[in-house]
Amino acid sequence: MKHENLILASGSPRRIQMMKEKGYDPLVMPAKVEEHLPFPMDMETAVLYLSCKKALWVEHSLDMRQKAGAPIIIAADTVVYKDHMIGKPKDFQDTVDILWALRNDWHYVATGVCLLRAGEPARKLFCEVTKVFFDDYSLEAVQAYAGTDEPYDKAGGYAIQGTFGKHVDHIEGDYENVIGFPWERIEKELALF
Protein backbone atom coordinates (compact mmCIF):
# COMPACT_ATOMS: atom_id res chain seq x y z
CA MET A 1 0.00 0.00 0.00
CA LYS A 2 2.81 2.43 0.79
CA HIS A 3 3.88 2.53 -2.86
CA GLU A 4 0.42 3.09 -4.30
CA ASN A 5 -0.33 6.25 -6.22
CA LEU A 6 -1.66 8.66 -3.57
CA ILE A 7 -2.63 12.31 -3.86
CA LEU A 8 -3.00 14.47 -0.77
CA ALA A 9 -5.53 17.24 -1.47
CA SER A 10 -3.94 19.49 1.14
CA GLY A 11 -0.96 21.77 1.54
CA SER A 12 -1.02 21.37 5.33
CA PRO A 13 2.58 20.90 6.53
CA ARG A 14 1.27 18.75 9.40
CA ARG A 15 -0.63 16.37 7.11
CA ILE A 16 2.29 16.11 4.69
CA GLN A 17 4.74 15.46 7.52
CA MET A 18 2.49 12.83 9.11
CA MET A 19 2.19 10.89 5.84
CA LYS A 20 5.95 11.01 5.26
CA GLU A 21 6.64 9.89 8.85
CA LYS A 22 4.34 6.90 8.24
CA GLY A 23 6.25 5.93 5.10
CA TYR A 24 3.98 7.43 2.44
CA ASP A 25 5.13 9.90 -0.18
CA PRO A 26 1.98 11.37 -1.74
CA LEU A 27 1.73 13.82 -4.58
CA VAL A 28 0.68 17.04 -2.83
CA MET A 29 -2.08 18.84 -4.70
CA PRO A 30 -3.90 21.37 -2.48
CA ALA A 31 -7.53 21.84 -3.44
CA LYS A 32 -8.41 25.40 -4.40
CA VAL A 33 -11.94 25.59 -3.02
CA GLU A 34 -13.94 28.10 -0.99
CA GLU A 35 -14.38 26.63 2.48
CA HIS A 36 -17.87 27.96 3.12
CA LEU A 37 -21.06 25.98 3.66
CA PRO A 38 -24.07 26.39 1.36
CA PHE A 39 -26.44 26.10 4.36
CA PRO A 40 -26.15 25.48 8.14
CA MET A 41 -24.75 22.04 9.01
CA ASP A 42 -23.69 20.23 12.15
CA MET A 43 -19.93 19.84 12.61
CA GLU A 44 -19.73 16.26 11.32
CA THR A 45 -21.70 17.02 8.16
CA ALA A 46 -19.71 20.23 7.59
CA VAL A 47 -16.28 18.56 7.67
CA LEU A 48 -17.49 15.66 5.52
CA TYR A 49 -18.94 18.09 2.98
CA LEU A 50 -15.74 20.17 2.83
CA SER A 51 -13.40 17.17 2.63
CA CYS A 52 -15.51 15.71 -0.20
CA LYS A 53 -15.52 19.08 -1.99
CA LYS A 54 -11.71 19.16 -1.83
CA ALA A 55 -11.30 15.58 -3.06
CA LEU A 56 -13.69 16.16 -5.97
CA TRP A 57 -11.88 19.37 -6.95
CA VAL A 58 -8.60 17.45 -7.20
CA GLU A 59 -10.25 14.58 -9.09
CA HIS A 60 -11.73 17.00 -11.65
CA SER A 61 -8.32 18.70 -12.03
CA LEU A 62 -6.56 15.49 -13.05
CA ASP A 63 -6.00 14.50 -16.65
CA MET A 64 -6.79 10.79 -16.31
CA ARG A 65 -5.72 10.10 -19.90
CA GLN A 66 -2.10 10.56 -18.83
CA LYS A 67 -2.35 8.49 -15.65
CA ALA A 68 -1.02 4.93 -15.60
CA GLY A 69 -3.34 3.95 -12.74
CA ALA A 70 -6.18 5.62 -10.93
CA PRO A 71 -4.73 7.40 -7.89
CA ILE A 72 -6.38 7.49 -4.49
CA ILE A 73 -7.12 11.05 -3.37
CA ILE A 74 -7.10 11.84 0.36
CA ALA A 75 -8.78 15.05 1.51
CA ALA A 76 -9.51 16.26 5.04
CA ASP A 77 -11.12 19.19 6.81
CA THR A 78 -10.96 20.01 10.53
CA VAL A 79 -13.05 22.26 12.75
CA VAL A 80 -13.18 23.03 16.45
CA TYR A 81 -16.63 23.14 18.03
CA LYS A 82 -17.81 24.77 21.24
CA ASP A 83 -21.35 26.19 21.00
CA HIS A 84 -20.60 26.84 17.31
CA MET A 85 -18.02 25.84 14.70
CA ILE A 86 -14.68 27.60 15.04
CA GLY A 87 -12.35 27.75 12.05
CA LYS A 88 -8.98 29.45 11.68
CA PRO A 89 -8.56 32.81 13.43
CA LYS A 90 -8.55 35.92 11.26
CA ASP A 91 -6.17 38.03 13.34
CA PHE A 92 -4.60 38.61 16.77
CA GLN A 93 -7.84 39.63 18.50
CA ASP A 94 -9.80 36.75 16.98
CA THR A 95 -7.15 34.32 18.28
CA VAL A 96 -7.35 35.84 21.77
CA ASP A 97 -11.17 35.70 21.74
CA ILE A 98 -11.26 32.08 20.57
CA LEU A 99 -8.71 30.77 23.05
CA TRP A 100 -10.14 32.78 25.92
CA ALA A 101 -13.57 31.24 25.22
CA LEU A 102 -12.05 27.72 25.25
CA ARG A 103 -10.11 28.06 28.53
CA ASN A 104 -10.92 25.89 31.56
CA ASP A 105 -13.48 23.93 29.52
CA TRP A 106 -13.76 21.27 26.84
CA HIS A 107 -14.46 21.43 23.12
CA TYR A 108 -14.65 19.05 20.17
CA VAL A 109 -12.25 18.69 17.29
CA ALA A 110 -13.87 17.06 14.26
CA THR A 111 -12.01 15.96 11.14
CA GLY A 112 -13.84 14.77 8.06
CA VAL A 113 -11.91 12.62 5.60
CA CYS A 114 -12.77 11.71 2.02
CA LEU A 115 -10.96 8.93 0.17
CA LEU A 116 -11.76 8.42 -3.48
CA ARG A 117 -10.24 6.59 -6.40
CA ALA A 118 -10.01 9.09 -9.25
CA GLY A 119 -12.30 8.37 -12.17
CA GLU A 120 -14.07 5.54 -10.36
CA PRO A 121 -17.21 5.44 -8.19
CA ALA A 122 -15.24 4.22 -5.14
CA ARG A 123 -15.69 6.70 -2.26
CA LYS A 124 -15.21 6.51 1.50
CA LEU A 125 -16.22 9.29 3.89
CA PHE A 126 -15.79 9.27 7.66
CA CYS A 127 -15.53 11.69 10.56
CA GLU A 128 -13.38 11.40 13.65
CA VAL A 129 -14.24 13.45 16.77
CA THR A 130 -11.95 14.10 19.76
CA LYS A 131 -12.88 15.88 23.00
CA VAL A 132 -10.16 18.28 24.22
CA PHE A 133 -9.97 19.72 27.75
CA PHE A 134 -8.05 22.95 28.36
CA ASP A 135 -6.71 24.14 31.71
CA ASP A 136 -7.36 27.58 33.24
CA TYR A 137 -4.63 29.61 31.52
CA SER A 138 -4.15 33.35 31.85
CA LEU A 139 -5.05 36.12 29.42
CA GLU A 140 -1.34 36.98 29.27
CA ALA A 141 -0.56 33.42 28.11
CA VAL A 142 -3.19 33.70 25.35
CA GLN A 143 -1.91 37.10 24.21
CA ALA A 144 1.69 35.87 24.14
CA TYR A 145 0.66 32.88 22.03
CA ALA A 146 -1.47 35.03 19.71
CA GLY A 147 1.67 37.12 19.11
CA THR A 148 3.40 34.13 17.46
CA ASP A 149 2.84 32.73 13.96
CA GLU A 150 1.59 29.36 15.22
CA PRO A 151 -2.19 29.90 15.64
CA TYR A 152 -3.09 31.38 12.29
CA ASP A 153 -3.46 28.38 9.98
CA LYS A 154 -5.12 26.12 12.54
CA ALA A 155 -8.77 25.47 13.37
CA GLY A 156 -9.45 26.79 16.85
CA GLY A 157 -6.29 28.88 16.78
CA TYR A 158 -3.95 26.39 18.44
CA ALA A 159 -1.65 23.47 17.72
CA ILE A 160 -1.85 20.63 20.26
CA GLN A 161 1.63 19.54 19.15
CA GLY A 162 2.96 23.12 19.49
CA THR A 163 3.67 25.42 22.40
CA PHE A 164 0.00 25.79 23.37
CA GLY A 165 -0.24 22.04 23.88
CA LYS A 166 0.96 22.57 27.47
CA HIS A 167 -2.51 23.95 28.24
CA VAL A 168 -4.27 20.72 27.20
CA ASP A 169 -5.28 19.00 30.42
CA HIS A 170 -6.32 15.79 28.66
CA ILE A 171 -8.17 14.48 25.63
CA GLU A 172 -10.76 11.79 24.94
CA GLY A 173 -10.10 10.25 21.55
CA ASP A 174 -7.45 10.37 18.83
CA TYR A 175 -4.54 12.77 19.44
CA GLU A 176 -3.59 12.88 15.74
CA ASN A 177 -7.15 13.91 14.93
CA VAL A 178 -6.56 17.10 16.92
CA ILE A 179 -3.53 17.77 14.71
CA GLY A 180 -5.99 17.49 11.81
CA PHE A 181 -5.35 14.03 10.36
CA PRO A 182 -6.71 10.92 12.15
CA TRP A 183 -3.99 8.71 10.73
CA GLU A 184 -4.87 5.40 12.42
CA ARG A 185 -8.39 5.50 10.97
CA ILE A 186 -7.13 6.74 7.57
CA GLU A 187 -4.65 3.88 7.30
CA LYS A 188 -7.33 1.31 8.21
CA GLU A 189 -9.70 2.73 5.60
CA LEU A 190 -6.92 2.84 2.96
CA ALA A 191 -6.22 -0.86 3.60
CA LEU A 192 -9.92 -1.67 3.11
CA PHE A 193 -10.12 0.60 0.07
PyMOL commands that set and color helices and strands:
alter all, ss='L'
color gray80, all
select helices_A, chain A and resi 13-21+43-61+64-66+92-102+139-146+150-153+155-157+163-167+175-179+183-192
alter helices_A, ss='H'
color red, helices_A
select strands_A, chain A and resi 6-8+27-28+72-81+85-86+106-117+123-134+168-172
alter strands_A, ss='S'
color yellow, strands_A
deselect
rebuild
show_as cartoon
